[in-house]
């Protein structure tokens, strides 16, 4: 199936109640239809890569840079500025290097030295062990909620997702020998100088939000669970109980969030929409994922 320039279609669909569904309808009006969700998603990813080829090429040529703090995206919500530091971690079954661990540690130390009531650091569950941060108990950091295996459905679906993850990582190892993008991601785990380039490559490959988040929900399986995890983390970050957990007397003026790069754009989007039309980007998923309706019991309870 031929690809199309998605950018003008995304612009037309982005403000609709269900942007991904609207995009699918726009494609249908141009005579492009799909036999399955899998075919639809494959078409989107291939078309987006070609549509965004200039940005991707620029990302591949991003100069290497010595970093003293983790780069981030910034979003404001409810009086708090959230700085979302997305990092490359543990891909290709390669553990983060000592240099990357040191950069994460230095960033946490720099971002937790403000006045007691104005800053805090939250990190993805598992990062304390992965980046060897166990001795930083005295620093005001805490872990975000964990992924829930039940989001994957039955035990057979969990096993399928684990197999999928393993196959993805094995494929990445092989492709890193011939694929420049995979090589840059691998290097970013070993050497922080590649981190900014890797971030820009991932950003260029991902569709803009909310299309990326909706696409992952629509994809199902492991991708569904990871998208739902972003939902849970965003909810935790903006919930008033988080401030009590941080032992803060008021909402922090600044919160630093260190998570895997794949969650960064999703968190920025979810947090920025938290107080406005938050639910409009979630309710549409139920229609296309009725066979997983039990998972959406939590979504209905999300506070606006």
N, C-alpha and C positions, 0 to 999 in steps of 0.2 A: 504493500500500500504506500502511495506517495505521501510525502510530508507536506505541511503547509506552514506559512508564517503565522505563528500563534499570537504574536504581540498585539495586533489590532483586535483580534478576537477576545483576548484576555481583557483588554481595555473596555470592551463593550459588556463583558460578563461580570466584571469584578464587583460591581455595586448591586447585583441582583441578590435576592434572598438566598438562593442556592447557586453560587457562582459556577461550580463544576458542572452541575446539571445544565445551567444556561449555556455553558461552553459546548457541552455535548449537543444541545439543541441547535446552536449556531452552526456546528459542523454538519449536522444532519440537513440543515437548510441548504448547505452547499453540496449535498449529495454524498457526504462521508458518514457512514454508519458502521457499527461494530457488532460482531457476533457475541462478544463477551467483554466483561470488565478487563480481563487480562489483555485483550487486543487493544482496547481503548487506552489503557495505561501505557502499554508499549508504544503506541502511536504518539501519545503526548510526550513521552520522554525523548523519543527520537526527534520529533518536530521541534521541541523546545531547545534541544542541543543545537540544532541547525539554526533556529531563529535567533539564538543568543550567541552565535559563533564568535562575533567580534569581541564580546565581553569575555568569553572563555579564552580566546587567544591572548587578550590582554592580561588575564589572570595567570596564564601559563608563563608569561614573561615578567611577572611582578618581581622586582628586585628583592634579593634576599636581605634580611634586616636583623640586626642584633636587637633583641627585645629585653627591656628591663621590667616590663609588666605585661600581663596577658592582654591582647586586643579585645575589644568588646563592641556590642551594639547597645544603644541606650534608648530607654523608653520610660515615660513618666506616667504614673497612675496613682490617684488618691493621695497626692502630696509626697510620694516617694519616687526618687529617680532610681530605676533598676538598670544596672550595667551588667549585661549578659555576656559573659566570657565563654564563647564556644571553643573547645579545644579538640584536637585529634588525639585519640587515646586507644591503646590496645588493639588497633586494627592489624590485620594480617598475622594475628597470633604473636605479635611482637610487643613486649612490654615497654612502657615509656622509659626513655633514657634518663640517666642521672641529671643531664642538663635540663630536660623538660620538667622533671620532678622539682628541681631547684627553682625554675621559673614559676611554677605553680605555688611553691612555698613562699617565694619572695613576694608574689602578688597578694597572697593572703595576708602576709605581715604588713605590707604597705597599706592595704585596704581595711585594716581592722585597728588602726591606731588613732582613729578620730575620737571626738568626745563620746562619752558613754552612751548618750541618747541619740546619736545621729547617724550611725552606720552599722552594718552587719554583713557577714559573709555566709552565703548558703552554697553548698556544693552537692553535686549529684551523689546519690547513694552508692557507696563502694569506693569513692575516690579517696577516702581517708586511708584505706589500706593500699589502693593502687599507687598513690603518690607518696606513701609513707609519711603521713601527717599525724600519726598517733601521739606524738609528743607535743602537739600544739593545743592541748586541752585548755590552756589558760587563755587562748585567743577566742574571741566570740565568733565561732563558726559552728554551723550545724548542718546535718545532712537533709536533703530533700526526701520525700516519700519514695519508697521502692516501687518497682514495677510489680504488678499483680499477675501471677501466672494464669489466673482464672480468666483474664481478658482474652486468652488464646482459646478458651472453650474447653473441650474435652482433653483427656490425657493423650489421645492419639494426635490431636491438633498441636499440643505442646511438643510432643516428640517430633512432629513434622516441622515445627518452627525451629527446634534445636538443630535438626538436620539441615534445614535451609540455611541457618546461620553458619554452620560449619562449612557447607558447600560454598557459600558466599565468600568466606574467608580463604578457603583453599583456592577458589577461582581468582581472588585478588592477588594471592601470592604469585600465581602463574602469570596473570596479566601485568604485574608490576615489572616483569622482564621486558615487555614489549609496549606497555601503555604508559605514556609520560605522566598522565594524571595520577595513576596508581603509584608510580614511583615518587611523585611529589608528596603524596599523602604518607607513604611509608617513611620518607625522609623527615617529615614533620614530627613523627613519633620519636625519631632518633635525634634530631637537631632542631631546636626552636627557631633557627634562622629561616627555616622553610615554613613556619607556621602561618605567617601572613599570606604567603603564596597559596598554601593549601586551603586556607579559609576562603580566599577569593575564587579558587577553582570550584570548591563545593557550592559556594553561593551562586556561581554562574551556571552550574549544572542543575540546581534546584529551581523548580518553577516558583514564581513569586507567591506569597501568601494572599488569600487563604487556599489557593489551588493546590499547593504542595500538601498542606494538612489534610484537605478533603480527599486528595488522591490517595494518601496513605490509608485513610479510613476505608476508602472504597476498595483498596487492594486486599484488605483482609489479612488474616494470619499474623505473622510477626510484625508486619508494618502497621496493622490495626493497633496492636498492643503498644507499639512505640508511640504512635500518635496519641493514644489514650493516656500514656504515661506523661506526655507533654501537657495534656489537659490537667492531670492530677497535680503536676509540679506548679503550673500556673495558678491553680486554685489555692495551693498551699502558700505560694508567695504573696498573694494578695488578700488572704484571709486575715482577719483581725487577730485570730488566735496565734498566728505566726509571730506577731509583735510581743505577745505575752511569753511565747516560747523563747524568744530572744532576750527576755528579761528587760524589755524596753518599756518606758513609761508612756511613750507615744509612738506613732508610726515613724519608722526611721526615715531620715531625709535621703539616705542613700543605701541601697542594698546591692551588693556584688554577688552575682550568681555564676558559679563555675560548673559548666555542664558539657556534655558531648556536643560537638559541632552540629550534628544532625538535628538537635533540638532548638538551636538558637533562634532561627527565624520563626519557628512555631511559637516559642515562648514570647518573643517580641510581639507577634500578632495577637496572641491570646491575652496578654497583659494589657495591651493598648485598647482592646475591645471589652475589657472586663466590666467597666461601669456603664457602657452604652448598650449596644445591641449584641451582647455576648452570645446569647443563645441562638441567634439566627444562623450562626456558622456551625451549630451542632445539631439542631433539630433535623435539618435535611438529611443527615447521615442515616437516621432511623429508617427512612423510606427505602433506601437501597440496601440496608443491612438488617432486614426484619428477622432473619434467621438467627441474629445475635441480639435480639431485643432485650434479653436479660441483662446484658452489659450496660444498657442505658438507664437502668434504675438509678445509678449514681448521678448520671448527667442531669437528670430531672431535678436533682436536689442542689445543684450548683448555685451558689449565691450570686446574684447579680451585683 
